[in-house]
Amino acid sequence: GFALFYMKAVAPPEIKIQQIYRGIIPFVLIQILAVILVMVFPELALWLPRTLLG
């Protein structure tokens, strides 16, 4: 949320906030997919700690 307004502040004046929101859609979808994968397969999140800590 706040990072988008920061991006608008540092972007050139011709860039509209709608363009910034449209630009983040792929990243939000990837994050949602990652959360769904971890919910369905919790082993994905637990593999590394189990491997490192035994």
Secondary structure, DSSP 8 states (H G I E B T S, - for coil): -HHHHHHHHHS-TT--HHHHHHHHHHHHHHHHHHHHHHHH-THHHHHHHHHHH-
